[in-house]
Amino acid sequence: MAKFPFFARLAEKMIDNGYDSVVPVLPGQKNPRYNGWTAGCYKPTNLRFLENHVRQFPSDSIALPCGRLTIGIDIDSDDAAMSHALQTLAFEELGETPLIRIGRWPHRMLVYRPSGV
């Protein structure tokens, strides 16, 4: 069975949508493919590197490094009511976001972009 070409299908779209730094991650893992990946977190992804990586490793996963253009509010409570309450609090303080990644339920990450960027 062929692996889903996740990186090939989505990395360039993420760049086009304003997320200027993407980090290739080994498929099915949380480990970045390359050592020293943090050096690329505060500068735009090199488009030539991106094109080559898409050809070589189309099935990699993608990480969005937090810090400059991306902020993640990680809610890791195992209690569903507490997770919901924390999300509500974040929405009240930071505004709502449509970018919510659900991990192992009820864990979730709320993704934001800093204002003025």
C-alpha positions in Angstrom: 0.0 0.0 0.0 1.4 3.4 -1.0 1.9 6.0 1.7 -0.2 9.1 1.5 1.9 11.9 0.0 1.2 14.2 2.8 4.2 16.5 2.5 4.0 16.6 -1.3 0.3 17.6 -1.2 0.3 20.1 1.7 3.7 21.7 2.3 3.6 24.2 -0.6 -0.1 25.0 0.2 1.0 25.9 3.8 3.7 28.2 2.4 1.2 29.8 0.1 -1.1 30.3 3.1 1.5 32.4 4.9 3.2 29.8 7.0 6.7 30.6 5.8 8.5 27.8 7.7 7.7 24.1 7.5 9.7 21.3 9.1 9.7 17.8 7.5 8.8 15.1 10.0 9.4 11.4 9.6 6.1 9.6 8.6 4.2 8.3 11.6 6.6 9.9 14.1 7.1 13.2 15.9 10.8 13.4 15.0 12.0 16.0 12.4 13.8 14.4 9.5 16.9 16.6 9.9 19.1 17.4 12.8 19.4 21.2 13.4 15.8 21.8 12.3 15.4 24.6 14.8 17.8 26.7 12.8 15.0 27.0 10.1 12.3 28.0 12.5 12.9 31.7 12.3 13.5 32.1 8.6 11.4 31.3 5.6 11.6 27.8 4.1 14.0 27.7 1.1 11.8 27.0 -1.9 14.5 25.0 -3.7 14.9 22.8 -0.6 11.2 22.4 -0.5 10.9 21.3 -4.1 13.8 18.8 -3.6 12.3 17.4 -0.4 8.9 17.0 -2.1 10.5 14.8 -4.7 12.6 12.8 -2.3 10.2 12.4 0.7 6.6 13.1 -0.5 5.1 11.1 2.4 6.8 13.0 5.3 4.6 14.7 7.8 4.8 18.4 8.4 5.5 20.4 11.6 4.8 24.1 11.9 7.5 25.6 14.2 6.1 27.9 16.8 7.6 31.2 17.7 7.7 33.8 14.9 4.5 33.3 12.9 2.8 30.4 14.7 1.7 30.1 18.3 0.2 26.9 19.6 -1.9 26.7 22.8 -1.5 23.0 23.8 -4.3 21.7 25.9 -3.2 18.3 27.3 -5.8 17.6 29.9 -7.3 14.1 30.0 -10.5 15.6 31.5 -12.9 16.5 28.7 -14.7 19.2 30.8 -11.3 20.8 31.7 -10.1 20.7 28.1 -13.3 22.4 27.0 -13.0 25.0 29.8 -9.4 25.8 28.8 -10.4 26.1 25.1 -13.2 28.5 26.1 -10.8 30.6 28.2 -8.3 30.8 25.3 -11.1 31.9 23.0 -12.2 34.6 25.5 -8.7 35.9 25.9 -7.2 35.4 22.4 -10.2 35.1 20.1 -11.5 32.1 18.3 -9.4 30.1 15.8 -10.6 27.7 13.2 -7.2 26.0 13.4 -7.6 23.3 16.0 -5.6 20.0 15.9 -7.1 17.2 17.9 -4.7 14.8 19.4 -5.6 11.9 21.6 -9.1 13.1 22.7 -9.7 15.4 24.5 -6.2 16.8 23.9 -6.0 19.6 21.4 -3.8 22.4 20.1 -5.2 25.8 19.2 -3.1 27.5 16.5 -2.8 31.3 16.3 -0.8 33.9 14.4 0.5 36.8 16.4 -1.1 40.2 15.6 0.9 42.7 13.6 2.7 40.0 11.6 
